[in-house]
């Protein structure tokens, strides 16, 4: 790489590595300082020209000037954005190979000894051109290059620094800055946030095998932007970063995982003259069909919106990114049989896909009031017995939609229960996490002396969300509304659903057995039901 760098110095694409001249200057300056300390007259003349009065003071000032000169030489950069005294940070082989391939492609196509944005986007991010363009522009800004292209050294430096980011907060700040306004880089508007959400959604869908356009996607994105900006057109990057960090940081981290994987493995596909980067995006991750696909196409509201699903595809994706991982953890699918020489490669691709699969295809619909009817007994019949995390979605007549996330099964009790994953979220018309604490869930329909209904909130006297005992009205922060529909989604594995169905089958069989008990005349004479009937005034004719 040394010969390449020195050769590229002529056209400004690589840094001039003239370290030998700098070393000679440092050595001569050091000799002058030593001569000054020994009382040399020539050294005193030099120090006098530097403005020194005494021997010790002159020596200190001369040493400080040498340090400043060394720092200035270290901070100088080439026109293509690489440090002159670059030390080859980590020498990542994948990044070095990628830089060389892109440099050769740019040289053959444009005659430039460097890397341009068009080549980077077309070779590394062919499916996500906007993301690749913004990533290259961010590298160009950080390298402080004066040319439109980046030298191979500068590109390698920026890639290695990008791959070395481990802090989630810094990763989030990087991507928020990537989608900031061009004329005002310290602020981001609604369009930038919407584009960031769109790339997060697209990558999550395609790597989950659900590349389906959801008709409710604009409404979902609008709930996020409305919660962030309210009445403002643009906000500072720091404020938007804090909001994402508190609400939707997992969505952005998913994009970063994809970018890191692509930069680390893109050279393999380029060496084989392909752009797949070792991943086929349309291959499904999970064998089970996505339960939200049909809802996404039916959510346009052919019946005036009264029967549309509360969980379209985009809404499920947003909830999966906002809730803890225990809700969105995909099922464990046994790998398909493959050839021995491709088993390791296929397993590596499968692991990567599992990390990028944000879509919870294992969610199952337990209760839908539009299908099963509205009422407390209907809710209890379809929800109780499911031993896994659940999501209760409530939709009111004023177009407010709320979500109650329960990390464990529901039970009737007079106490507030729930683990660390308890959460109350407003989904529509704006996305907002209302409360996220343990022991905030309450369900009681039969215990006397205690409030009845479904409640969620840390304060038992003033819960954030409360549903009355008849499941007819909803109260959120003191604002009452009529309950239109309820949906309950189970977020556990297949075993949780199978156990619930087995319990229901046993209950049905037990009820049938109790109803068809045959008693003899002798048994009926001593049966307690006979005495209850006599106490009620019913005459017995079998005496």
C-alpha positions as CSV (number, residue, x, y, z in Angstrom):
1,X,0.0,0.0,0.0
2,X,3.0,2.3,0.5
3,X,3.8,2.4,-3.2
4,X,0.2,3.0,-4.1
5,X,0.0,6.0,-1.6
6,X,3.1,7.6,-2.9
7,X,2.0,7.2,-6.5
8,X,-1.4,8.7,-5.8
9,X,0.1,11.8,-4.3
10,X,0.6,13.3,-7.7
11,X,-3.2,13.5,-8.4
12,X,-4.2,14.3,-4.9
13,X,-5.9,11.0,-4.2
14,X,-3.5,9.7,-1.6
15,X,-1.5,11.3,1.3
16,X,2.2,12.3,0.7
17,X,4.0,10.0,3.0
18,X,7.2,12.1,3.4
19,X,8.0,10.9,6.9
20,X,11.8,11.0,6.2
21,X,11.9,14.8,5.8
22,X,9.9,15.3,9.0
23,X,12.3,13.0,11.0
24,X,15.3,15.1,9.8
25,X,13.7,18.3,10.8
26,X,12.8,16.9,14.2
27,X,16.4,15.7,14.6
28,X,17.9,19.1,13.7
29,X,15.5,20.9,16.1
30,X,16.5,18.5,18.9
31,X,20.2,19.2,18.3
32,X,19.5,22.9,18.6
33,X,17.7,22.4,21.9
34,X,20.6,20.3,23.3
35,X,23.1,22.9,22.2
36,X,21.1,25.5,24.1
37,X,21.2,23.6,27.3
38,X,25.0,23.2,27.1
39,X,25.5,26.9,26.7
40,X,26.3,27.0,23.0
41,X,26.4,30.5,21.6
42,X,24.7,29.4,18.4
43,X,21.9,27.9,20.4
44,X,21.5,31.1,22.4
45,X,21.2,33.0,19.2
46,X,18.4,30.7,18.1
47,X,16.6,31.0,21.4
48,X,17.0,34.8,21.3
49,X,15.4,34.9,18.0
50,X,12.6,32.8,19.5
51,X,12.1,35.5,22.2
52,X,13.8,33.7,25.2
53,X,15.5,35.6,28.1
54,X,16.9,32.8,30.3
55,X,18.4,29.4,29.6
56,X,15.7,27.3,31.3
57,X,12.8,29.4,30.0
58,X,14.2,29.4,26.5
59,X,14.6,25.6,26.6
60,X,11.0,25.1,27.7
61,X,9.6,27.5,25.1
62,X,11.7,25.8,22.4
63,X,10.4,22.3,23.5
64,X,6.8,23.5,23.5
65,X,7.3,25.0,20.0
66,X,8.6,21.6,18.8
67,X,5.5,19.9,20.2
68,X,3.2,22.3,18.5
69,X,5.1,21.8,15.3
70,X,4.7,18.0,15.7
71,X,1.0,18.3,16.4
72,X,0.5,20.5,13.3
73,X,2.3,18.0,11.1
74,X,0.2,15.1,12.6
75,X,-3.1,16.9,11.9
76,X,-2.3,17.8,8.3
77,X,-4.4,15.9,5.8
78,X,-4.2,15.1,2.1
79,X,-6.7,16.4,-0.4
80,X,-8.5,13.0,-0.4
81,X,-9.0,13.1,3.3
82,X,-6.4,10.7,4.8
83,X,-4.1,11.6,7.7
84,X,-0.5,12.2,6.6
85,X,0.9,10.3,9.6
86,X,-1.7,7.5,9.3
87,X,-0.6,4.4,11.3
88,X,-2.8,1.8,9.7
89,X,-5.3,1.5,12.5
90,X,-6.1,-2.2,12.6
91,X,-5.4,-3.4,9.0
92,X,-8.7,-5.2,8.7
93,X,-8.3,-7.5,5.7
94,X,-11.9,-7.3,4.5
95,X,-11.8,-3.5,4.5
96,X,-8.5,-3.4,2.7
97,X,-9.7,-5.8,0.0
98,X,-12.9,-3.8,-0.4
99,X,-11.0,-0.5,-0.7
100,X,-8.6,-2.0,-3.3
101,X,-11.5,-3.4,-5.4
102,X,-13.4,-0.1,-5.3
103,X,-10.3,1.8,-6.2
104,X,-9.6,-0.4,-9.2
105,X,-13.2,-0.1,-10.3
106,X,-13.2,3.7,-10.1
107,X,-9.9,3.9,-11.9
108,X,-11.2,1.8,-14.7
109,X,-14.5,3.6,-15.0
110,X,-13.7,7.2,-14.3
111,X,-9.9,7.3,-14.5
112,X,-9.6,8.5,-10.8
113,X,-7.2,7.0,-8.4
114,X,-9.6,6.8,-5.5
115,X,-13.2,5.9,-4.7
116,X,-16.2,7.9,-5.8
117,X,-19.8,7.7,-4.4
118,X,-21.4,6.1,-7.5
119,X,-19.0,3.1,-7.4
120,X,-19.4,2.7,-3.6
121,X,-23.2,2.7,-3.9
122,X,-23.5,0.5,-7.0
123,X,-21.0,-2.1,-5.7
124,X,-21.7,-2.2,-1.9
125,X,-25.3,-1.0,-1.4
126,X,-27.0,-1.7,-4.7
127,X,-30.4,-2.4,-3.1
128,X,-30.3,0.6,-0.7
129,X,-28.9,3.4,-2.8
130,X,-30.0,6.2,-0.5
131,X,-28.4,4.6,2.5
132,X,-25.2,4.0,0.7
133,X,-25.1,7.6,-0.6
134,X,-25.6,9.0,2.8
135,X,-23.0,6.7,4.4
136,X,-20.4,7.7,1.8
137,X,-21.2,11.4,2.3
138,X,-20.8,11.0,6.1
139,X,-17.4,9.3,5.5
140,X,-16.4,12.1,3.2
141,X,-17.4,14.8,5.8
142,X,-15.5,13.0,8.6
143,X,-12.4,12.6,6.4
144,X,-12.4,16.4,5.6
145,X,-11.5,15.7,2.0
146,X,-11.4,18.6,-0.5
147,X,-11.9,16.3,-3.5
148,X,-15.2,14.6,-4.4
149,X,-13.6,11.2,-4.1
150,X,-11.9,9.5,-1.3
151,X,-8.5,7.9,-1.4
152,X,-8.1,4.3,-0.6
153,X,-6.3,5.1,2.7
154,X,-8.9,7.6,3.7
155,X,-11.7,5.1,2.8
156,X,-10.0,2.4,4.8
157,X,-9.6,4.8,7.8
158,X,-13.3,5.8,7.8
159,X,-14.5,2.2,7.4
160,X,-12.4,0.9,10.3
161,X,-13.6,3.7,12.5
162,X,-17.2,3.0,11.5
163,X,-16.8,-0.7,12.2
164,X,-15.2,0.1,15.6
165,X,-18.2,1.9,17.0
166,X,-19.6,-0.2,19.8
167,X,-21.6,2.2,21.9
168,X,-25.3,2.2,21.0
169,X,-25.8,5.8,21.8
170,X,-23.0,6.8,19.4
171,X,-24.4,4.5,16.7
172,X,-27.8,6.2,17.0
173,X,-26.2,9.7,16.9
174,X,-24.3,8.7,13.7
175,X,-27.5,7.6,11.8
176,X,-29.5,10.6,13.0
177,X,-26.8,12.9,11.7
178,X,-26.7,10.9,8.5
179,X,-30.3,11.9,7.8
180,X,-30.0,15.5,9.0
181,X,-30.8,18.6,6.8
182,X,-28.2,19.4,4.2
183,X,-28.4,23.1,4.6
184,X,-28.5,22.9,8.5
185,X,-26.6,19.8,9.6
186,X,-27.4,20.3,13.3
187,X,-31.1,19.9,12.7
188,X,-33.4,17.2,11.3
189,X,-36.9,17.5,9.9
190,X,-39.9,15.2,9.5
191,X,-38.7,14.1,6.1
192,X,-35.4,13.0,7.4
193,X,-37.0,11.0,10.2
194,X,-39.5,9.4,7.8
195,X,-36.7,8.3,5.5
196,X,-34.7,6.8,8.4
197,X,-37.8,4.9,9.5
198,X,-38.4,3.8,5.9
199,X,-34.9,2.3,5.5
200,X,-35.3,0.6,8.9
201,X,-38.6,-0.9,7.8
202,X,-37.4,-2.0,4.4
203,X,-34.3,-3.8,5.7
204,X,-36.3,-5.5,8.5
205,X,-39.0,-6.7,6.1
206,X,-36.7,-8.0,3.4
207,X,-34.5,-9.9,5.8
208,X,-37.6,-11.4,7.4
209,X,-39.0,-12.7,4.2
210,X,-41.9,-10.3,4.3
211,X,-41.2,-7.8,1.6
212,X,-44.8,-6.6,1.5
213,X,-45.9,-3.0,1.2
214,X,-48.2,-2.2,4.1
215,X,-51.0,0.2,3.3
216,X,-50.9,1.6,6.9
217,X,-47.2,2.4,6.7
218,X,-47.8,6.2,6.3
219,X,-50.1,6.2,9.3
220,X,-47.5,4.4,11.3
221,X,-44.7,6.7,10.3
222,X,-46.9,9.7,11.0
223,X,-47.6,8.6,14.6
224,X,-43.8,8.6,15.2
225,X,-43.1,12.0,13.6
226,X,-46.1,13.5,15.3
227,X,-44.8,12.3,18.7
228,X,-41.3,13.7,18.0
229,X,-42.0,17.0,16.4
230,X,-45.5,18.0,17.6
231,X,-46.0,21.4,16.1
232,X,-42.3,21.9,15.1
233,X,-40.9,21.5,11.5
234,X,-37.4,20.6,12.6
235,X,-35.6,19.8,15.9
236,X,-32.0,19.5,17.0
237,X,-30.1,16.2,16.5
238,X,-29.6,15.8,20.2
239,X,-33.3,15.9,21.0
240,X,-34.2,13.4,18.3
241,X,-31.4,11.1,19.5
242,X,-32.7,11.2,23.0
243,X,-36.2,10.4,21.8
244,X,-35.1,7.4,19.7
245,X,-32.9,6.2,22.6
246,X,-35.9,6.1,24.9
247,X,-38.4,4.7,22.5
248,X,-37.1,3.1,19.2
249,X,-33.3,2.5,19.5
250,X,-33.6,-1.1,18.4
251,X,-34.8,-0.1,15.0
252,X,-31.7,1.9,14.2
253,X,-29.3,-0.7,15.6
254,X,-30.8,-3.2,13.2
255,X,-29.7,-1.0,10.2
256,X,-26.2,-0.6,11.8
257,X,-25.9,-4.4,12.0
258,X,-26.7,-4.7,8.3
259,X,-24.2,-2.0,7.4
260,X,-21.4,-3.6,9.4
261,X,-22.1,-7.0,7.9
262,X,-22.2,-5.5,4.4
263,X,-18.9,-3.6,4.7
264,X,-17.2,-6.7,6.2
265,X,-18.4,-9.2,3.6
266,X,-18.9,-7.1,0.4
267,X,-15.5,-8.0,-1.0
268,X,-16.5,-11.7,-1.3
269,X,-19.3,-11.0,-3.7
270,X,-17.3,-8.5,-5.7
271,X,-14.4,-11.0,-6.1
272,X,-16.9,-13.4,-7.5
273,X,-18.4,-10.8,-9.8
274,X,-21.7,-10.7,-7.9
275,X,-23.5,-8.2,-5.7
276,X,-25.4,-10.5,-3.4
277,X,-22.8,-10.0,-0.6
278,X,-23.5,-13.6,0.5
279,X,-27.2,-12.9,1.4
280,X,-30.4,-13.5,-0.5
281,X,-32.8,-10.9,0.9
282,X,-35.9,-12.6,-0.4
283,X,-35.3,-15.9,1.5
284,X,-37.7,-16.2,4.4
285,X,-36.3,-16.5,7.9
286,X,-39.2,-18.3,9.5
287,X,-41.2,-21.2,8.0
288,X,-44.5,-20.0,9.4
289,X,-46.4,-17.5,7.3
290,X,-46.4,-14.0,8.6
291,X,-49.7,-13.5,10.5
292,X,-49.8,-9.7,9.7
293,X,-49.6,-10.0,5.9
294,X,-53.3,-10.4,5.4
295,X,-54.1,-7.6,7.9
296,X,-51.8,-5.2,6.1
297,X,-53.8,-5.6,2.9
298,X,-57.1,-5.4,4.6
299,X,-56.4,-2.3,6.7
300,X,-57.6,0.1,4.0
301,X,-61.0,0.2,5.7
302,X,-63.5,-1.0,3.2
303,X,-66.2,-1.0,5.9
304,X,-65.4,2.4,7.1
305,X,-62.5,1.3,9.3
306,X,-64.8,-0.5,11.8
307,X,-63.5,-4.0,11.1
308,X,-59.9,-3.3,10.2
309,X,-57.2,-4.9,12.2
310,X,-55.4,-3.1,15.0
311,X,-52.1,-4.8,14.2
312,X,-51.1,-4.1,10.6
313,X,-47.7,-5.2,9.4
314,X,-46.0,-1.8,10.0
315,X,-47.6,-1.5,13.5
316,X,-46.2,-5.0,14.5
317,X,-42.8,-3.9,13.2
318,X,-42.9,-0.7,15.3
319,X,-44.0,-2.5,18.4
320,X,-41.3,-5.1,18.0
321,X,-38.7,-2.4,18.0
322,X,-40.1,-0.5,21.0
323,X,-40.8,-3.5,23.3
324,X,-38.1,-5.6,25.0
325,X,-36.6,-8.5,23.0
326,X,-38.7,-11.1,24.9
327,X,-41.7,-10.1,22.9
328,X,-40.1,-10.2,19.4
329,X,-37.7,-13.0,19.8
330,X,-38.3,-15.3,16.8
331,X,-38.9,-19.0,17.0
332,X,-36.1,-21.5,16.8
333,X,-36.3,-23.2,13.4
334,X,-34.3,-26.3,12.8
335,X,-32.0,-25.8,9.9
336,X,-32.7,-27.6,6.7
337,X,-30.5,-30.4,5.5
338,X,-27.7,-29.1,3.3
339,X,-24.5,-30.3,1.8
340,X,-21.5,-30.7,4.1
341,X,-19.3,-28.2,2.3
342,X,-22.0,-25.5,2.5
343,X,-23.2,-26.2,6.0
344,X,-21.0,-23.7,7.7
345,X,-21.8,-20.9,5.2
346,X,-25.5,-21.5,5.3
347,X,-25.5,-21.5,9.1
348,X,-23.6,-18.2,9.2
349,X,-26.1,-16.6,6.8
350,X,-29.0,-18.0,8.9
351,X,-27.5,-16.5,12.1
352,X,-27.1,-13.2,10.4
353,X,-30.7,-13.3,9.2
354,X,-32.0,-14.2,12.6
355,X,-30.2,-11.1,14.0
356,X,-31.9,-8.9,11.4
357,X,-35.3,-10.4,11.6
358,X,-37.3,-7.8,13.5
359,X,-40.7,-9.1,12.3
360,X,-42.3,-11.3,15.0
361,X,-43.8,-14.1,12.9
362,X,-44.5,-16.2,15.9
363,X,-47.2,-13.8,17.2
364,X,-50.6,-15.3,17.2
365,X,-54.1,-13.7,17.6
366,X,-55.7,-14.9,20.8
367,X,-58.8,-12.7,20.9
368,X,-60.5,-10.4,18.5
369,X,-63.7,-8.6,19.7
370,X,-64.9,-8.2,16.1
371,X,-65.0,-12.0,15.8
372,X,-65.4,-13.3,19.3
373,X,-67.6,-10.5,20.8
374,X,-67.0,-7.8,23.3
375,X,-67.2,-8.6,27.0
376,X,-65.3,-9.5,30.1
377,X,-66.2,-13.2,29.9
378,X,-65.1,-13.3,26.2
379,X,-61.8,-11.7,27.1
380,X,-61.2,-14.1,30.0
381,X,-62.2,-17.2,28.0
382,X,-59.7,-16.5,25.2
383,X,-56.8,-15.0,27.1
384,X,-56.6,-16.8,30.5
385,X,-54.4,-19.9,30.3
386,X,-51.9,-18.5,27.8
387,X,-48.6,-18.8,29.5
388,X,-46.5,-16.3,27.6
389,X,-46.2,-12.6,26.9
390,X,-49.2,-10.9,25.5
391,X,-50.2,-7.6,23.9
392,X,-53.6,-6.1,24.6
393,X,-54.7,-3.5,21.9
394,X,-57.6,-1.2,22.7
395,X,-59.2,1.0,20.1
396,X,-61.7,3.8,21.1
397,X,-64.4,5.7,19.3
398,X,-62.2,8.8,19.1
399,X,-59.4,6.9,17.1
400,X,-57.2,6.4,20.0
401,X,-55.3,3.1,20.1
402,X,-53.4,1.8,23.2
403,X,-51.3,-1.2,23.9
404,X,-50.8,-3.0,27.2
405,X,-47.7,-5.3,27.1
406,X,-47.8,-8.1,29.7
407,X,-44.6,-10.2,30.0
408,X,-46.4,-13.1,31.6
409,X,-49.8,-14.8,31.6
410,X,-52.9,-12.9,32.8
411,X,-54.5,-13.9,36.1
412,X,-57.4,-12.6,38.1
413,X,-56.1,-11.0,41.3
414,X,-56.7,-8.0,43.5
415,X,-53.0,-7.1,43.3
416,X,-50.9,-5.2,40.7
417,X,-48.6,-7.7,39.1
418,X,-46.1,-7.9,36.2
419,X,-42.4,-8.3,35.5
420,X,-39.8,-6.0,34.0
421,X,-41.3,-6.0,30.6
422,X,-44.6,-4.3,31.6
423,X,-45.4,-1.4,29.3
424,X,-48.3,0.9,28.4
425,X,-48.0,2.5,24.9
426,X,-50.2,4.9,23.0
427,X,-50.1,3.8,19.3
428,X,-52.4,6.3,17.6
429,X,-52.7,9.1,16.7
430,X,-49.1,9.5,18.1
431,X,-46.6,6.9,19.3
432,X,-45.7,7.4,23.0
433,X,-44.6,5.1,25.8
434,X,-46.8,6.2,28.6
435,X,-45.3,4.0,31.4
436,X,-42.7,1.3,31.6
437,X,-42.4,-0.2,35.1
438,X,-43.0,-3.6,36.8
439,X,-46.1,-4.4,38.8
440,X,-48.5,-2.1,36.9
441,X,-51.0,-4.7,35.6
442,X,-54.4,-5.4,37.2
443,X,-57.2,-7.7,36.2
444,X,-60.3,-8.5,38.4
445,X,-63.8,-9.4,37.4
446,X,-65.0,-11.5,40.3
447,X,-63.2,-10.6,43.6
448,X,-65.5,-8.6,45.7
449,X,-64.4,-5.5,47.6
450,X,-61.8,-4.5,45.0
451,X,-62.1,-2.4,41.8
452,X,-63.2,-4.5,38.8
453,X,-61.9,-4.3,35.3
454,X,-58.6,-4.1,33.5
455,X,-56.1,-1.5,34.7
456,X,-52.5,-0.5,34.0
457,X,-50.4,2.0,35.9
458,X,-48.1,2.5,38.8
459,X,-50.6,4.4,40.9
460,X,-53.5,2.1,42.0
461,X,-55.7,5.1,42.6
462,X,-55.1,6.8,39.3
463,X,-54.0,4.3,36.7
464,X,-52.9,5.6,33.4
465,X,-55.3,3.2,31.5
466,X,-58.5,1.7,32.9
467,X,-61.2,-0.5,31.4
468,X,-64.5,-0.9,33.2
469,X,-65.8,-4.3,34.3
470,X,-68.1,-4.6,31.3
471,X,-65.3,-3.8,28.8
472,X,-67.4,-0.9,27.4
473,X,-65.4,2.2,28.3
474,X,-61.8,3.2,28.5
475,X,-60.2,5.9,30.7
476,X,-56.8,7.2,29.8
477,X,-55.3,9.9,32.1
478,X,-58.8,11.0,33.2
479,X,-60.2,11.2,29.6
480,X,-63.0,8.7,29.0
481,X,-63.9,7.2,25.7
482,X,-66.0,4.3,24.5
483,X,-64.3,1.0,23.7
484,X,-64.8,-0.1,20.1
485,X,-62.6,-3.1,19.7
486,X,-60.0,-5.2,21.5
487,X,-57.3,-7.5,20.2
488,X,-55.0,-9.7,22.2
489,X,-51.8,-11.1,20.6
490,X,-49.8,-13.9,22.1
491,X,-46.0,-13.4,21.9
492,X,-44.9,-16.7,23.2
493,X,-43.7,-19.7,21.4
494,X,-45.8,-22.5,19.9
495,X,-45.7,-24.4,23.2
496,X,-47.6,-21.6,25.1
497,X,-50.4,-21.7,22.6
498,X,-50.6,-25.5,22.6
499,X,-50.7,-25.6,26.4
500,X,-53.6,-23.1,26.4
501,X,-55.6,-25.1,23.8
502,X,-55.0,-28.3,25.8
503,X,-56.3,-26.6,29.0
504,X,-59.4,-25.5,27.1
505,X,-60.0,-29.0,25.7
506,X,-59.8,-30.4,29.2
507,X,-62.2,-27.8,30.6
508,X,-64.7,-28.6,27.8
509,X,-64.4,-32.4,28.5
510,X,-64.7,-31.9,32.2
511,X,-67.9,-29.7,31.8
512,X,-69.4,-32.4,29.6
513,X,-68.6,-35.1,32.1
514,X,-70.1,-33.2,34.9
515,X,-73.3,-32.5,32.9
516,X,-73.8,-36.1,31.9
517,X,-73.4,-37.8,35.4
518,X,-75.9,-40.6,35.9
519,X,-77.1,-41.2,39.4
520,X,-79.0,-44.2,40.8
521,X,-82.0,-43.8,43.0
522,X,-79.9,-44.7,46.1
523,X,-77.3,-42.1,45.2
524,X,-79.9,-39.4,44.7
525,X,-81.4,-39.9,48.1
526,X,-78.1,-38.8,49.7
527,X,-77.1,-36.3,47.1
528,X,-76.7,-32.7,48.4
529,X,-78.6,-31.3,45.4
530,X,-81.7,-33.1,46.6
531,X,-81.7,-31.2,49.9
532,X,-81.1,-27.9,48.1
533,X,-84.1,-28.5,45.9
534,X,-86.3,-29.3,48.9
535,X,-85.1,-26.1,50.6
536,X,-86.1,-24.2,47.5
537,X,-89.6,-25.5,47.8
538,X,-89.5,-28.1,45.0
539,X,-91.5,-31.2,45.8
540,X,-89.7,-34.5,45.5
541,X,-91.8,-37.4,44.1
542,X,-89.2,-40.2,44.5
543,X,-89.7,-40.9,48.2
